[in-house]
């Protein structure tokens, strides 16, 4: 495990030699961030490098010295932890997206509602690891709200991150999953195969970003963060399955 982590840091350092800013981004935001970076690079002719992973894994990498310039977490709590450790640029944090959860299945009748599907059909349930991924924690909270949670809890299978949880279902290995709505949109999943989960069943998923103190590209990163807050970008984020964020 330690060797794998050191190899990850080595790869990050190798990519940093090009002097491009490197941002760490929670996996759920992969597709949206790809579009945003492409738009930013076209407009400003500035290259942004990116590393994706679960929020918990990226947080650990930052604590261990990974040379990221900014961090886009899948929650606000992790940004608060970095702030407490004095690792961030003061007053640089902001909410860039409000996430939503969706239930997805390979083959099921969702006319009865996702809760009935889970409690009346057999099969494993895929979610992201709640210790590493905020979406996994929210998914677990939604499942715990079910009256019959005690009967289904042993069916839960954990993916390392939200993308892996999604792939477990899409590959056909697992019939059910609770994942980010953004992945449903990105995967163009048929509406007969997914259902949004009521927001009252899990904590709000407020995804926050921050500039890290170790950045050597503050001017460029500031420009990118302002681009993230632009009306054009906010509309793009919304189109990827996130709730609207105020300007």
N, C-alpha and C positions, 0 to 999 in steps of 0.2 A: 504493500500500500504506500509506504514511504517512498520507494523507488519510483512508482507511478507518479506520485505527486511531484517529485524532483524533476522527472522528465517533462511534466506539464510546465513547470516553471522555466525549464530550459527552452522549450518551444516558444513560450511567451517572450522570453528574452531575445531569442533569435528574430522573432517578428518585430521586436522593438528596435532592432538595429537600423531599420529604415527611417527612423525618426518620426513615424506617423503616430498620432495619438492612439492609444488602445483603450477601448471601453469594454467593461465587463457587463454582460446583459443576461438577465434571467431568461431561461429557455422559452418560456411561454411567449415572449415578445420577439422571438426570432424573425418571423415573417414580416411583422410590422417594421422592425428595426432595419431589416434589409432594404425595404422600400424607402425608408426615411434617409438612410445613408446614401443610397443611390441618388436621391433627389438633392441632398446636400452637396454631394461631390460634383454633380452636374452644374449646380448653381455657383459654387465657390472654387471649383477645381482644387479641392483639398481632400486628401485621402484619410479616411478613418478606419482603423483596424478594430476588429471586434472579437471577443471571446465569449461564447455562450456556455451556460451551465446552470445548475440549480443554485438558488440564492445562497443556501448554506455552504455549498462547495466554493462558490466565488468569494463569500465572506472569509472563509478559512484561508483561501489563497491570498487575499488582501492582507490578512493578519500576518501571513508568512512572507510578505514582501513582494508579491506579484506586482509588476510594474504597470498597473492600470492607472489611467488618468481620470476615469470617472466610472461610477458604478450605477447600473440601473437594476434595482432590486424588484422582487415581486411583492414586496411589502414595505411598510414604513418602519417597522420595528428594527430591522437589520440596519437601516440607515441611522437610527437613533443610537444603536450600539456603537457604530463607528464614530459617531459624533461624541459620545461619552469617552471614547478612547483618543480623542483629539486627532483623528486621522483624516478629517475632511476640511475643506475650505469653508470658513464661516459664512453662514447665510446663503449657501449655494444649493441647498436641497429644495426639491419641489416634487409635487405629485404629477407624474406624466401620464398615468393611465388608471382607470378604475376597472378592475377585472370582474368577470362573471364566470360562474360555473355552469357546465352543461352535463347532462347524463347522455351517454352514447351507448348504443348496442349494435351488435352485428345483425341480429334478426329478432324483433320483438314487436308486440302490439302496444304502442305508446298511447293508444286512446284511453287506456285505463290509468295512465299516469306512471311515471318512473318508479314511484314507491311501490306500487302494486306489482310491477314487473319484477323488481328485486326480491320482494318477499314471496312471490308465487312461482318464480322460476329458479331452477338450480343453475349454478355456474359461478365462477370466480368473478370478483369485482376489482378492477384495476384503478389505483389512485397513485399519485406521486408520494414519495416518502415524506410524511409530515414533519420529520425531524430536519429535513433539508429544504423542502419546497413549501412555501406558503399556500400554494394551491392544494397541496396534499393535506395540509392541516385543515383548510376550509372544507375539503371533501370529507375528511374524517368527521368534522363537526356536523356536516349535513347528514351523514350516515348515522351518527349517534343520536340525531333527533328522531329517528324512526322508532316506533313502539317495539318493533321486533329486531332491534339492533343486536341483541344478545344471540339471536339465531343466525345472523348473517356475518358477524364480525370475523369468524374463522375463514370466511371466503375471500377476505381482502388480500390482494396481492399488491406489493409496493414496487413502483418503478423508481429508478434513481432520480428522475426528474419528470416533469409533466409530459414531455415529448415521448419518453419511453412508456409512460402509462398509456398514452394515446396509441402508440405503435402496438402494444400488447393486444388492444382491441382490433385495430385495423388489420393486423396480421392474421386474425382469426384464432389466436391462441387463448384469448379470454373474451367471453361474450359481452361483458358489461364494463363500463368505466365512468368515472367522474373526472372530467378534465376541464381545461379552460375553454371558454367559448371561442376564443381566438383561434385555437387549433381546429375546431369544427369548421369555422369560416375558411381558414386557410386550406383545409382538406376538401372543401366543397362537399361536405357530407350531406346526403339527402335528408330533407326535413323529416322524413318518416323514421329516421334512425337516431334522432337526438331530441332532447327536450331541455329547456332552460330550468335550472333549479332555483326555487324561490329564494330571494335574497334574505329573507327572514330566517333561513336555516343555517346560515354561516356568517362569520364576521366579514365586514366589508373588506374587499381586497384593494387597498390603496397602494398602488405601485409608485415608489419614490426613487428619485435619482439624486446623485450628489457628485461634486467634484472632489477628488482626493488630493490631499496636501502634497503628495509626492509628485504630482504632475510637473512636467517640464514644458508643457505646451498649454499654459493657462489661457493665453489669448485665443488660441484655436478652439480649445474645449469650451470656453465661454461662448464663442460664436455658435458652436454646435448646440449648446444648451438653449440659447436664445432661439435657434431654429426649431428646436423641439417644442417650444412654447408658441410658435407662430400658428395663426389660424389655419393655414394650409396643412400643417403637420397634425394639428389636433383633429381635423376632419379625416385625415388619412388614418390616424389611430382609431377613430370611431369606426371607420369602414372595415377595420380588421377585427371587430367583435368586442370592442371595449366601450364602456359607458363614457359619455362626454365629460371632459374635464374643463373647468373654467379657464379662461385666458390668464 
